[in-house]
Amino acid sequence: MKKYLLLTVGPVYVPQNLLKKASEDLIYHREEKFHNLLSSIISQLQKILFTKEKIFIFTASGTGAMEAAVSNLTPKMGKALVVSCGRFGERWREILRSFGYYVEMLRSEPGKPVPPEEVERKVKLDDTIKYIFTTLTDTSTGVKQDIKNFGRIARENNRILIVDGICGIGADEFYFDEFYCDILCGASQKALGGIPGISFLSVNERAWEIIKKSNTSRYYFDLISYEKFLNKKETPFTPAINTLYVFDSCLRKINKLGIKKYWQRHEFNANLVRKILLKNNLELFSQSPSNALTIIKMKEGIDSTQIIREIKEKKGILFSNGQGEWKGKIIRFSHMGFIDSKILRKAAQVLIREIKKYEKKIFKVEGTIKKL
């Protein structure tokens, strides 16, 4: 099978030396070697998140962590306000409704974050809102939100803040405690640089008090059960052990560099890619862009689906298409994880050449039509 470079928005490019960790000998998940592995992952994540709060590890996608957050709280406390800047805000809505929550939506304009003052106004006007669900970075739009101010608003008004950090953690600045986050969802396969299959929750004591009293139906994601096993340095069910090997190695690599330098690395790569694209007069979609990815908006008449397909077939590089209403209209260019800036520079140049080729075709057709 022909190999190609993943510059998709998850899974992301993973270096061979890290991928090889997945082929290490299996261990039993009830023995000391696994206890050490799980303890290491939790400790590494606590450093990255700047917290000592509980962290629960799941064998599941990031959406599994989102469902775990929702299913362990309770709709009986009040409404859930979803602060959405893209399709993953809509995913919060879908999960919440499936568990019987009454959901209020606060949506941004395309490519923009939700202003904190709108969140504050909504919360102050409605005492029945008890939860605020939002995203740090929405992978569908590339928009980064002001979690620090969302956290301040939640804490000042005694609300619980639940953040989807699946894309943003590792790429964008985030402090779990300092940003007054109550629950954070994360996953292995995006900016933390690992392979798919592992997700996690960080949960503080405010949220834990609610979880302990909640009687919402759940089984696989029951955090009360996970805590009992966590005290033994285990998980309730058989985990993806070899995926955990890779994840642990990725986290160790990040912490060896230092999470702040890792953020800076993402910022450097994001700025590098955007500078090249803007220099060639391409339009960027996001007005509050994350360091995790860059989104390029296509000109009228150009289908990003064709461009993505041709680059994969001819150059061996795969970018992500848009989702939903944006499919065919944008290209999502990932610079998450351990990808080298030299590779990103070359990939940006390949992308520009292909887009310009299509623009020339469109303009040529338009010119012919005008003559007719």
C-alpha positions in Angstrom: 0.0 0.0 0.0 1.3 3.4 -1.0 2.3 5.5 2.1 1.3 9.1 2.5 1.9 11.9 5.0 -1.0 12.6 7.4 -1.6 16.3 7.8 -5.1 15.6 8.8 -6.7 16.9 12.0 -6.6 13.6 13.8 -5.1 11.2 13.6 -2.0 13.1 13.0 1.6 12.3 11.9 3.4 10.2 14.4 7.2 9.6 14.1 8.3 6.0 13.6 10.2 5.9 16.9 6.9 6.5 18.7 4.9 4.2 16.5 7.3 1.4 17.3 6.2 1.5 20.9 2.9 -0.1 19.9 4.8 -3.3 19.0 6.2 -3.8 22.5 5.4 -7.0 24.3 1.9 -7.1 25.9 1.6 -6.9 29.7 -1.3 -7.9 31.9 -3.5 -5.0 33.1 -3.6 -6.4 36.7 0.1 -6.5 37.3 2.7 -4.1 38.5 4.1 -3.2 35.1 0.7 -1.9 34.1 0.3 -0.1 37.4 3.6 1.8 36.6 2.4 2.6 33.0 -1.0 4.0 34.1 0.6 6.0 37.0 3.1 7.5 34.5 0.5 8.6 32.1 -1.6 10.2 34.8 1.4 12.0 36.2 2.5 13.2 32.8 -0.9 14.5 32.0 -1.1 16.3 35.4 2.1 18.2 34.5 0.8 19.1 31.0 -2.5 20.3 32.5 -1.0 22.1 35.5 -3.2 20.2 38.0 -3.2 17.6 40.7 -6.9 16.7 40.2 -8.2 13.3 39.3 -7.5 12.0 35.8 -9.5 9.0 34.4 -8.2 7.1 31.3 -10.5 5.4 28.8 -10.1 3.2 25.9 -12.3 5.3 23.6 -12.2 8.1 21.2 -12.5 11.7 22.4 -16.3 11.5 22.0 -16.2 8.8 24.6 -14.7 11.2 27.1 -17.4 13.7 26.2 -20.1 11.1 26.9 -18.3 10.2 30.1 -18.5 13.8 31.3 -22.2 14.1 30.4 -23.3 10.7 31.8 -21.6 11.2 35.2 -23.3 14.6 35.8 -27.0 14.9 36.2 -29.7 16.8 34.2 -31.7 17.2 37.4 -29.5 20.2 38.6 -30.6 22.4 35.7 -30.0 23.5 32.1 -26.8 23.0 30.1 -25.5 26.0 28.1 -23.5 24.9 25.1 -21.1 27.6 23.9 -20.4 26.5 20.4 -18.0 27.7 17.7 -18.4 24.7 15.4 -19.6 21.2 14.9 -18.1 19.9 18.1 -20.3 22.3 20.1 -23.2 20.6 18.2 -21.8 17.3 19.4 -22.1 18.4 23.0 -25.8 19.3 22.2 -26.4 15.8 20.7 -24.8 14.0 23.6 -26.6 16.1 26.3 -30.0 15.6 24.7 -29.5 11.9 24.5 -29.1 11.9 28.3 -32.2 14.0 28.9 -30.6 17.4 29.5 -32.4 20.6 28.6 -29.9 22.4 26.3 -29.6 26.1 25.5 -27.3 27.0 22.6 -25.0 30.0 22.3 -23.5 29.9 18.8 -20.8 32.1 17.3 -20.6 33.4 13.7 -18.6 31.1 11.3 -14.9 31.4 12.0 -15.3 33.4 15.2 -15.3 32.5 18.9 -18.2 33.2 21.2 -17.4 36.5 23.1 -17.2 36.0 26.9 -19.6 38.9 27.5 -22.3 36.9 25.7 -21.7 33.9 28.0 -21.8 36.2 31.0 -25.0 37.8 30.0 -26.7 34.5 29.3 -25.6 33.1 32.7 -26.7 36.1 34.7 -30.1 36.2 33.0 -30.9 32.6 33.6 -30.5 31.0 37.0 -31.6 27.6 35.7 -28.3 27.2 33.8 -26.0 25.1 35.9 -23.5 23.7 33.4 -21.5 25.4 30.7 -20.2 23.1 28.0 -17.7 24.4 25.4 -14.6 23.7 23.3 -11.1 25.0 23.7 -10.5 24.5 20.0 -13.1 23.3 17.6 -11.5 21.1 15.0 -14.2 21.8 12.4 -13.5 25.6 12.3 -10.0 25.9 13.8 -11.4 28.5 16.3 -9.8 28.8 19.7 -12.0 30.1 22.5 -11.4 32.2 25.6 -11.6 29.5 28.2 -9.9 31.6 30.9 -12.7 34.1 30.8 -15.4 31.3 30.5 -13.9 29.8 33.6 -14.0 33.1 35.5 -17.6 33.6 34.6 -18.5 30.0 35.6 -16.8 30.2 38.9 -18.1 33.7 39.8 -21.7 32.6 39.1 -21.3 29.1 40.6 -21.7 27.1 37.4 -19.8 24.0 36.3 -17.5 24.4 33.3 -16.9 21.4 31.1 -14.3 21.8 28.3 -13.7 19.7 25.2 -9.9 20.1 24.9 -9.5 17.1 22.5 -7.9 19.2 19.8 -6.4 22.2 21.7 -4.6 20.5 24.6 -0.9 20.5 23.7 -1.2 23.1 21.0 -2.9 26.0 22.8 -2.2 27.5 26.2 -4.3 25.9 28.9 -4.1 25.7 32.7 -6.7 23.4 34.3 -6.8 25.0 37.7 -6.0 28.6 36.8 -8.7 28.6 34.1 -11.3 27.4 36.7 -12.1 24.3 34.6 -14.2 21.7 36.4 -14.0 18.9 33.8 -11.7 18.6 30.8 -12.0 16.0 28.0 -8.8 15.1 26.1 -7.6 12.4 23.7 -4.4 10.9 22.5 -4.5 11.4 18.7 -4.4 15.2 18.1 -1.9 17.8 19.6 -0.6 15.3 22.2 0.8 13.5 19.2 -0.2 9.9 19.8 -2.3 7.3 18.0 -6.1 7.0 18.3 -7.8 5.0 21.0 -7.2 6.7 24.3 -9.2 9.5 25.9 -9.3 11.0 29.4 -11.1 13.3 31.8 -9.6 15.6 34.4 -12.2 16.2 37.1 -11.9 18.6 40.1 -13.6 18.4 43.5 -16.5 20.7 42.6 -17.5 18.4 39.8 -16.8 15.3 41.8 -19.3 16.2 44.5 -22.0 16.3 41.8 -20.8 13.0 40.2 -20.9 11.2 43.6 -24.6 12.1 44.0 -25.6 11.5 40.3 -27.8 8.5 39.5 -27.7 9.0 35.7 -27.6 5.7 33.8 -24.1 4.7 32.7 -21.9 1.6 32.8 -18.7 1.6 30.8 -18.0 5.3 31.7 -19.0 5.1 35.4 -16.4 7.3 37.1 -17.3 5.9 40.6 -16.1 2.5 39.3 -13.1 4.1 37.6 -12.0 5.8 40.9 -12.1 2.5 42.8 -9.8 0.9 40.2 -7.7 4.0 40.0 -6.8 3.6 43.7 -5.3 0.2 42.6 -3.6 1.9 39.6 -5.9 0.0 37.2 -8.8 0.5 34.9 -12.2 -1.3 35.3 -11.9 -2.9 31.9 -9.2 -4.2 29.6 -7.5 -1.1 28.1 -5.6 -0.7 24.8 -2.3 -1.4 26.4 -0.1 -0.9 23.4 -1.8 2.3 22.5 -1.0 3.4 26.1 2.6 2.6 25.5 2.7 5.1 22.6 0.7 7.7 24.6 3.0 7.5 27.5 6.1 7.9 25.2 4.4 11.0 23.6 3.7 12.6 27.0 7.2 11.9 28.2 8.6 13.5 25.1 6.4 16.6 25.6 7.4 16.9 29.3 11.1 16.5 28.5 10.8 19.5 26.2 8.4 21.3 28.6 4.8 22.0 27.9 5.3 25.7 27.4 8.0 25.1 24.8 5.7 22.6 23.2 3.1 25.3 23.0 5.7 27.6 21.5 6.6 24.9 18.9 3.0 24.7 17.8 2.7 28.5 17.6 5.9 28.7 15.5 4.6 26.0 13.1 1.2 27.7 12.9 2.7 31.1 12.1 5.1 29.6 9.6 2.2 27.9 7.6 0.0 31.0 7.8 2.7 33.3 6.6 3.4 31.2 3.5 -0.4 30.9 2.7 -1.1 34.6 3.2 1.9 35.6 1.2 0.3 33.7 -1.7 -3.1 35.5 -1.2 -5.0 32.6 0.2 -7.9 33.3 2.6 -7.8 31.9 6.1 -11.1 30.9 7.7 -10.6 31.3 11.4 -10.5 34.8 13.0 -9.3 33.4 16.4 -7.1 30.6 15.1 -5.8 27.7 17.2 -2.1 26.7 16.9 -3.3 23.2 16.2 -4.5 23.7 12.6 -5.0 26.3 9.8 -8.1 26.4 7.7 -8.0 27.7 4.1 -11.2 29.0 2.5 -11.7 28.1 -1.2 -12.7 30.7 -3.7 -16.1 30.4 -5.3 -16.2 27.6 -7.8 -13.3 25.6 -6.3 -14.0 22.3 -4.7 -11.5 21.4 -1.9 -12.5 17.7 -2.2 -10.8 17.5 -5.7 -7.7 19.4 -4.5 -7.3 17.1 -1.4 -7.7 14.0 -3.6 -5.2 15.1 -6.2 -2.5 16.1 -3.6 -2.9 12.7 -1.9 -2.6 10.8 -5.2 0.2 12.8 -6.8 2.2 14.1 -3.8 1.4 11.6 -1.0 0.1 14.2 1.4 -3.4 14.1 2.9 -5.2 17.1 4.3 -8.6 17.2 5.9 -11.8 18.4 4.1 -14.4 20.5 5.7 -17.3 19.0 7.7 -21.0 19.4 7.1 -21.9 22.6 5.3 -18.1 23.4 4.9 -17.3 20.2 3.0 -15.8 21.1 -0.3 -15.3 24.7 0.7 -12.3 24.6 3.0 -9.1 22.7 3.6 -8.0 21.9 7.1 -4.2 21.8 7.4 -2.9 20.2 10.6 0.4 21.1 12.3 -0.3 19.2 15.5 2.1 16.9 17.3 5.7 16.2 16.4 5.7 17.2 12.8 8.8 19.0 11.6 8.6 22.6 10.3 10.5 21.7 7.2 7.9 19.2 6.2 5.1 21.8 6.9 6.9 24.3 4.7 7.1 21.9 1.8 3.4 20.8 2.3 2.2 24.4 2.3 4.0 25.0 -1.0 2.5 21.9 -2.5 -1.0 23.0 -1.4 -0.5 26.5 -2.8 0.5 25.2 -6.2 -2.5 22.9 -6.4 -5.0 25.6 -5.3 -3.5 28.1 -7.8 -3.8 25.6 -10.6 -7.5 25.2 -9.9 -7.9 29.0 -9.6 -6.4 29.4 -13.1 -8.9 26.9 -14.5 -11.8 28.7 -12.9 -10.7 32.1 -14.1 -10.1 30.7 -17.6 -13.6 29.4 -17.7 -15.0 32.6 -16.4 -13.1 34.6 -19.0 -14.5 32.4 -21.8 -18.0 32.8 -20.5 -17.6 36.6 -20.4 -16.4 36.6 -24.1 -19.5 34.6 -25.0 
